[in-house]
């Protein structure tokens, strides 16, 4: 419901602007996110396009699609093709958001609420992560992610197409970490996540080596919350905090089936306080890398 209200608000603001198409000013049509299943994708496409300062015709010239076709997609009249979604993501540097939303609509590949979060993540200047049960997605190797997704396929809770879509989208999101300017990423990893043998010892050893390398990047800080924290660990659920370019703070959490983008300032203040406490209680950077290295060697000994 909150996501729907936010999209309606953004759509209303868009009606106050004009574009220049083929040399003539054109009043922008109002976007109604409830008009069709593909309408929210159209709203996100327009937001991403306008953030780059492009008209529909200008974007069309870049990706070799007509401006009128882009207009129909933005209004939710027709669904985009896979080729269009991929071309738009590359031209607008969305981090794969449009392809992600298309996958969700076509295959149910992602949790409800996640596409909205992913769109914000691609714009954030700082990302703070705490994930329960798994290494955070932005830090996963491809084989680690694939091993986890393949288990869902084996259990019959996901199709192979859904699993493959999620892995490919994850890799597209990770590309954001190496672009310029890259966001600052602070991750607190629960020690149990390091020890949970996703994919077996060899996959885990390479995953933990990947964490060690990531920690060498100037924009990435990794800490480990040791198992010994016990009940002193402030979070009992996955939490992400995003700092947007305008300084606004957003949060994200999820249940087994649904993700939720949090905007309430009071709740975000509580999450920020608890995250700060978690950082203090966790091992420092050098101690954290030492713990990751220790667990990695344990897995290597099993190989």
N, C-alpha and C positions, 0 to 999 in steps of 0.2 A: 504493500500500500504506500509506504513512504517513497519507494522508488518511482511509483506511478505518479505521485504528486510532484516529485522533483522534475520528472520529464515533462509534465504538463506545464510547470512553471517556466522551464527553459524554452519550451515550444512557444509559449505566449510572448516571451521576450523577443524571440526571433521574428515575430510578425512586425516588429517596429523598425526593421531594417530594410534596406533595398540593395539590390545587386545591379551590376551592369552586365547585361547579356547582349553580345553582338553590337556593342556601342550604345545601347539604350538602357536607361534605368528601368528596372523591373521590380515591382513590389513583391517581397518574399511571401509565399503562401504560408498560412498557418499550418503547423504540423500537429496532428492529433495522435498521440502515442497509443490511444485505445482503438484507432480506426481499423487496424488489421494486425495479425501476428507479427508482420515484418515492420510495423511502424516504429517501434523503439530503435530498431537498427537504423532506420532512416533518420531519426533524431540524432543518433550518435554520429552518423555519417556527416550530417550538416554541421554539427558542432566541430568535428575534426577538420572539415574542409574550411570553415570560416576561421578557425584558429590559424590556418596557414595563409589566410588572406586571399583565397582563390574563389572565383565564381564557378558556377557549374560548367560553363563552357571552357574556362581555363583548366579546370581539373580534367575535363573530358579530353582536351587536347594533349594533356600529359599522359593519359592512360589509354588513349585511342578508343574512347567511348563517347557517344554524343551527350551534349548537355541535357537534352530532353530525356534521355534514358536515366541520367543521374537524378533529374527532377522526379521522375516517376518512382525511383527507388527511395528517395528521401521522403516522399509522401506516402510510402508504404503501399503503392498501387501494384508494384510488381516486385518479386523477390530478386535479389542480385544473383548473378551467376558466380560460380567458384572463381573463375578467371577474373571477374570484376572485383570481388572481395580482396583477392590477393594483390591485384594491381593497386587498389586504393590504399591498402595497408602499407605498401611500399612507398607510394607517392606521398602519403600524408604522415608517414612514420608513426603509425598508431600502435606499433608493437603487436600487430596481429589482431587488434580488437574486432574489426569488422568480420574477419574470417571466424573468429571465436563466436561471435553472436550468430553467424550463419550456421555454424556447426551445432550450436545449442538448439536452434530452431529446427534444423533438419534431422538431427540425430539424438537430441537430448543428451549431448556429450558432457555438459557441465552443470554444476549445481545452479539452481535458481538463485539469482542475485549476484552470481559471480561475474557475469559480463559487465555489470555496472561498476563493480569494484575494479576489474581489470582496466577499464577505461581510465579510472582515476589513478591507478597505480602507474600507468604509462606516462602520466603528467607529473607525478610527485617528485619533489626535490629531495625528500628524505623518507626512508621506509624503515620502520622498526617492526621486527618480527618475533613472535614466539609461537611455536607450533607444537602440538601434542601428537605423539605417535609416529611422526615421520620427520625426516629432514625437511625443512621448509622448501617449497617448490622452486624458488629462485636459486637455490643452492644445489639442487639435485643434478646428478649426472644423467645422461640419457638412459643408460642401462639400468640404473636404480629406478627411475620413473617407469620404464617399460616393464621391469619385473613386478612392480606393485600393480600396475594396470593389468598385466597379464593374469594375475591372481584373481582380479575381478571378473575377467572373461571366463576363467576356469570355473568360478563359482556361479556363473550365469547371471551376474548382476550388471554386466556391461557387454556390449557387442565388441567384436574386434575393431570395427570402424570407430566406435566411440573411444576405445582405448588408444588407438593410433592418433585420433584427432587431439586427445588431451595431451599426449606426449609431444606432438608437433607444436601445439600451441604453447606448451611450457617452454620449449626451446626458443620460440619467438619472443616470449616475455623476457627470457634471460638475456637476449641480445641487448636489451635496454641498459644493462649494467656496464656495457663496454662502449656505449655511444658517448659523444661529447655534447653537452655536459652530462656526466653520469650522476645518478642520484646517490646520496649517501645512504648506505645500508647498514643497519645495526641489527644483528641477529643474536638472540639468546636461545641456545639449543638445550633442551632437557637431555641430560646424560643418557636416559633410557633410549632416546632416539638414535644415539650413536651406537647402541648395543643391540638394537632390534635388527636381526639378520635378514634384511630385505634382499632377496636375490642370492643369498649365500655368502660365504666368507670372501670370495674373490671380488664380487661386486661391492661388498661393503668396504673392503680394503681400498679399492679405487675411489669409492665415494668419499671416504675420510681423507685420502690424499688430496682429493679435489678441494675439500674444505680448507686444508692447510694452505693450498696455493691461493685460494680466494682470499684468505686472511692477509696475504701479502699485498693485495691491492689497496691503494690509499683510500679508496671510498668505501671499503668494507671492514667492519669490525665484527668479530665473532667471539661470543662468550659462551661458556658452558655452565648451566645450572646443575650442580652435582646432585646425585641421588640423595646424598646426605641431608639436603635441605628439608626433605620430608614435608611435613605440613606447613613449613615456613615459606614454601613456594607460593607466591600470591595468586597465581592464575591456575584455574582448573579447566580452562578452555583455551582454544587457539585465539590469538589476538594479533592484529596488525594495526599499526598506527601510521597514517600517511600525512606528511606535511606538504601542502600544495604550494605552488609558486607565490600565491598571495598571502601565505602564512597560515591559511585556514587548516585546521586539523580535522581529519576524517578517520574513522575506525572501521574495522571489518572483523567479523567473527562468523562462525558457521556451526550448524548442527550436522548430523549425519547426512541429511539430504538438502539442506538449504543454507545459503549464505546471506549475510545481512550487512549492508553498509550503514554504519552508525554516524549520525550527525549531531546528536544531542550533546550540547556543551557540558552538561553536568556529568553525564556518563563518560564522556571522553576525558574529563578531568580526573575521574576515578581511575580510568584505565592508565592514564599517563602517570599518575602517582604510583600505581602498582607496578608499572613497567620500570619506573625509576628505582623502586625498591628491589625489583628483580635484578637489575643491573648491579646494584650494590652487593647483593647477596651472592651473585654468581662469581665464578672464578675470573680473575683478571685476564687480559688478552694473552699474556705469555703462559699463564697457568692453564688457560683453556686450550691453547694449541698443544701444550704438553699432554693434556688429558686426551685430546683427539688422537695424537700420535701414539699414545700408549694403547688405546683401544684398537687403532689400525694395526699395530704390530701383533696384537692378540689374534685378529682375524687372519693376518698373513701367516701366522704360525699354524692356523687350521687348514690353510690351502694345500 
